[in-house]
Amino acid sequence: MASGGKREGAGRHFGSKNLSTIAKEEAREFVRTYITDRLQPVLDAQIDKSPREHGVRFRNESVNGGWDHHTNIKEDLPEVCCSTG
């Protein structure tokens, strides 16, 4: 009668991965490096378009309800706030 049970060296080795898992990891790494290499221009464009560069618009009732554009907030803000009432 044969004795069953666990055999030494049988089955998958600890830490081994399926081929599909390896392919997915390689694809993730490719995407990660692709995006990282092209990230600097994207971030520069976002910073260039940020509101701090463009300033703030305030309603100006004296000019047909138009808007005034202020880029230097530290100097213009007290004047604008006081003049708009």
JOGI-V380068 format. One record per residue. N is the residue number from 0. RES is the residue in one small letter. PHI is phi in whole degrees, -180 to 180 (999 if undefined). PSI is psi in whole degrees, 0 to 359 (999 if undefined). D_CENTER is the distance of its C-alpha to the mean C-alpha in Angstrom with 2 decimals. Layout:
N/RES/PHI/PSI/D_CENTER  N/RES/PHI/PSI/D_CENTER
//
This chain:
0/m/999/130/65.29  1/a/-78/143/61.87  2/s/-93/125/59.68  3/g/-89/193/56.15  4/g/111/189/53.03  5/k/-68/135/50.29  6/r/-112/146/50.92  7/e/-65/131/49.68  8/g/80/4/46.99  9/a/-86/148/46.54  10/g/87/186/43.21  11/r/-75/142/39.73  12/h/-74/147/39.10  13/f/-61/131/36.85  14/g/88/357/33.25  15/s/-76/156/33.72  16/k/-125/152/31.17  17/n/-66/156/31.69  18/l/-65/325/31.13  19/s/-66/325/28.62  20/t/-66/318/26.57  21/i/-63/319/26.74  22/a/-64/318/25.67  23/k/-64/319/22.60  24/e/-64/320/21.60  25/e/-65/320/22.19  26/a/-65/318/20.07  27/r/-62/318/17.09  28/e/-66/321/17.66  29/f/-61/312/17.98  30/v/-63/318/14.65  31/r/-61/314/12.98  32/t/-71/323/14.92  33/y/-61/313/14.55  34/i/-70/318/10.77  35/t/-62/321/11.08  36/d/-65/332/13.98  37/r/-107/13/12.39  38/l/-77/324/9.19  39/q/-57/311/11.37  40/p/-63/326/12.59  41/v/-66/315/9.41  42/l/-66/321/8.41  43/d/-61/319/12.14  44/a/-66/320/12.41  45/q/-65/320/10.00  46/i/-68/321/12.01  47/d/-64/328/15.15  48/k/-91/2/14.68  49/s/-69/154/13.98  50/p/-61/332/16.98  51/r/-65/334/18.29  52/e/-82/331/19.29  53/h/-92/344/20.88  54/g/89/199/22.78  55/v/-131/147/24.17  56/r/-106/136/26.69  57/f/-121/146/29.78  58/r/-70/133/32.47  59/n/-119/106/35.67  60/e/-72/337/38.70  61/s/-77/344/41.13  62/v/-115/67/39.70  63/n/52/37/40.13  64/g/69/26/37.22  65/g/-81/190/34.74  66/w/-121/139/31.68  67/d/-102/139/31.57  68/h/-105/124/28.58  69/h/-122/121/28.16  70/t/-98/331/25.94  71/n/-99/87/27.56  72/i/-65/320/26.95  73/k/-63/326/28.81  74/e/-90/323/31.95  75/d/-84/333/31.85  76/l/-61/312/30.80  77/p/-63/322/34.17  78/e/-67/317/36.11  79/v/-69/317/34.22  80/c/-64/321/34.33  81/c/-75/325/38.01  82/s/-80/336/38.98  83/t/-84/347/37.41  84/g/80/999/39.38
//
